[in-house]
Amino acid sequence: MLKDFASKAGWAARSHVLGGLSSFGSTKFTYYRNQTRAKLMDNKEIDVEGLSLKSLHNYLWKCFLPPAIPLVNIERECLTLLLRSFCASKKLFRKGGTSGFAFWTEFHKFVDTVNKDGRLDKWEKLEEKEERRIEKYLS
Protein backbone atom coordinates (compact mmCIF):
# COMPACT_ATOMS: atom_id res chain seq x y z
CA MET A 1 0.00 0.00 0.00
CA LEU A 2 2.83 2.37 0.81
CA LYS A 3 4.47 1.66 -2.55
CA ASP A 4 1.21 2.51 -4.32
CA PHE A 5 0.80 5.66 -2.25
CA ALA A 6 4.37 6.76 -2.91
CA SER A 7 4.08 6.16 -6.65
CA LYS A 8 0.75 8.03 -6.86
CA ALA A 9 2.36 10.94 -5.03
CA GLY A 10 5.23 10.88 -7.52
CA TRP A 11 7.84 9.79 -5.01
CA ALA A 12 10.47 7.25 -5.82
CA ALA A 13 9.72 3.98 -4.05
CA ARG A 14 13.03 3.80 -2.22
CA SER A 15 13.23 1.64 0.85
CA HIS A 16 14.24 4.50 3.20
CA VAL A 17 11.23 6.54 2.01
CA LEU A 18 8.86 3.63 2.59
CA GLY A 19 10.47 2.91 5.96
CA GLY A 20 10.01 6.52 7.01
CA LEU A 21 6.38 6.54 5.91
CA SER A 22 5.71 3.28 7.71
CA SER A 23 7.38 4.46 10.90
CA PHE A 24 5.55 7.80 10.86
CA GLY A 25 2.18 6.13 10.21
CA SER A 26 2.71 3.58 12.93
CA THR A 27 3.71 6.23 15.46
CA LYS A 28 0.75 8.46 14.60
CA PHE A 29 -1.72 5.59 14.73
CA THR A 30 -0.43 4.46 18.13
CA TYR A 31 -0.66 8.03 19.44
CA TYR A 32 -4.20 8.42 18.07
CA ARG A 33 -5.30 5.09 19.54
CA ASN A 34 -3.82 5.88 22.97
CA GLN A 35 -5.43 9.32 23.02
CA THR A 36 -8.81 7.79 22.17
CA ARG A 37 -8.50 5.24 25.00
CA ALA A 38 -7.38 7.95 27.42
CA LYS A 39 -10.35 10.13 26.51
CA LEU A 40 -12.68 7.22 27.22
CA MET A 41 -11.09 5.91 30.40
CA ASP A 42 -8.79 8.40 32.04
CA ASN A 43 -10.70 11.67 31.96
CA LYS A 44 -11.76 12.64 35.46
CA GLU A 45 -13.30 15.96 34.36
CA ILE A 46 -15.95 14.57 32.01
CA ASP A 47 -18.39 11.81 32.90
CA VAL A 48 -17.98 9.88 29.66
CA GLU A 49 -20.48 7.21 30.70
CA GLY A 50 -23.22 9.82 30.98
CA LEU A 51 -22.61 11.50 27.62
CA SER A 52 -25.19 11.01 24.90
CA LEU A 53 -23.93 9.16 21.85
CA LYS A 54 -23.81 12.40 19.85
CA SER A 55 -21.91 14.21 22.62
CA LEU A 56 -19.50 11.29 22.98
CA HIS A 57 -18.94 11.30 19.22
CA ASN A 58 -18.11 15.01 19.26
CA TYR A 59 -15.92 14.64 22.35
CA LEU A 60 -13.88 11.77 20.91
CA TRP A 61 -13.29 12.93 17.36
CA LYS A 62 -13.49 16.73 17.18
CA CYS A 63 -9.90 17.30 18.33
CA PHE A 64 -8.50 14.90 15.73
CA LEU A 65 -10.21 16.34 12.66
CA PRO A 66 -9.16 19.43 10.75
CA PRO A 67 -11.92 22.03 10.25
CA ALA A 68 -12.35 21.08 6.58
CA ILE A 69 -13.39 17.50 7.47
CA PRO A 70 -17.03 17.11 8.54
CA LEU A 71 -17.47 15.71 12.03
CA VAL A 72 -20.54 13.70 11.07
CA ASN A 73 -19.47 10.46 9.44
CA ILE A 74 -21.28 7.13 9.56
CA GLU A 75 -18.08 5.14 10.13
CA ARG A 76 -17.02 7.33 13.08
CA GLU A 77 -20.56 7.15 14.46
CA CYS A 78 -20.42 3.35 14.32
CA LEU A 79 -16.97 3.39 15.93
CA THR A 80 -18.28 5.64 18.71
CA LEU A 81 -21.19 3.27 19.26
CA LEU A 82 -18.85 0.26 19.32
CA LEU A 83 -16.47 1.91 21.79
CA ARG A 84 -19.34 2.96 24.06
CA SER A 85 -20.94 -0.48 23.93
CA PHE A 86 -17.63 -2.25 24.52
CA CYS A 87 -16.74 -0.13 27.56
CA ALA A 88 -20.20 -0.54 29.03
CA SER A 89 -20.37 -4.29 28.43
CA LYS A 90 -16.95 -4.83 30.03
CA LYS A 91 -17.88 -2.43 32.86
CA LEU A 92 -14.75 -0.41 32.15
CA PHE A 93 -16.43 2.86 33.11
CA ARG A 94 -17.11 1.49 36.58
CA LYS A 95 -13.67 -0.04 36.98
CA GLY A 96 -12.13 3.37 36.40
CA GLY A 97 -9.64 2.45 33.73
CA THR A 98 -7.92 -0.22 31.76
CA SER A 99 -4.82 -0.95 33.80
CA GLY A 100 -3.77 -4.53 33.14
CA PHE A 101 -6.45 -4.92 30.47
CA ALA A 102 -5.63 -5.48 26.78
CA PHE A 103 -8.09 -2.80 25.69
CA TRP A 104 -7.50 -2.84 21.93
CA THR A 105 -7.12 -6.61 21.69
CA GLU A 106 -10.41 -7.13 23.51
CA PHE A 107 -12.07 -4.33 21.52
CA HIS A 108 -11.02 -6.01 18.28
CA LYS A 109 -12.67 -9.26 19.45
CA PHE A 110 -15.81 -7.30 20.36
CA VAL A 111 -15.91 -5.67 16.89
CA ASP A 112 -15.51 -9.08 15.24
CA THR A 113 -18.46 -10.39 17.24
CA VAL A 114 -20.63 -7.44 16.23
CA ASN A 115 -19.58 -7.73 12.58
CA LYS A 116 -20.48 -11.43 12.52
CA ASP A 117 -24.01 -10.53 13.55
CA GLY A 118 -25.93 -10.78 10.28
CA ARG A 119 -29.05 -8.90 11.38
CA LEU A 120 -29.89 -5.90 9.22
CA ASP A 121 -30.91 -3.85 12.25
CA LYS A 122 -27.86 -4.60 14.42
CA TRP A 123 -26.70 -0.95 14.51
CA GLU A 124 -30.15 0.31 15.49
CA LYS A 125 -30.46 -2.34 18.22
CA LEU A 126 -26.98 -1.56 19.55
CA GLU A 127 -27.80 2.16 19.59
CA GLU A 128 -31.09 1.55 21.43
CA LYS A 129 -29.30 -0.60 24.01
CA GLU A 130 -26.68 2.09 24.64
CA GLU A 131 -29.31 4.83 24.91
CA ARG A 132 -31.13 2.72 27.53
CA ARG A 133 -27.84 2.26 29.42
CA ILE A 134 -27.23 6.00 29.36
CA GLU A 135 -30.77 6.73 30.60
CA LYS A 136 -30.41 4.18 33.38
CA TYR A 137 -27.03 5.60 34.37
CA LEU A 138 -28.35 9.16 34.50
CA SER A 139 -31.45 8.28 36.55
C-alpha angles and dihedrals in degrees: 000000000000091000090053092047093049093048092048089051090051095247123139110253095237118159095239090053092050091045091052092048092048093048093047093048093048093049093048093047092050090049092048092048093048092048090051092051091046092051090053100042113017105045110110094177098061125050096225093180091060097048118110115244091255092049091047090050091053092044094051102043110025095083093051098051126079115233092255092062115080114239093216110082127149094223093052090045090054090046090051090050092048093049092048093047093046094050092046095046092050090044090234093147090059094043089057099231148351103269108153091006123115092228100177095039091052092042090054090054090049091051091049090053092050092046091052089058103102098195114123092220098048094117093049091048092048091049092049091050092051093047089053090050091051092049091049091048093050095047 
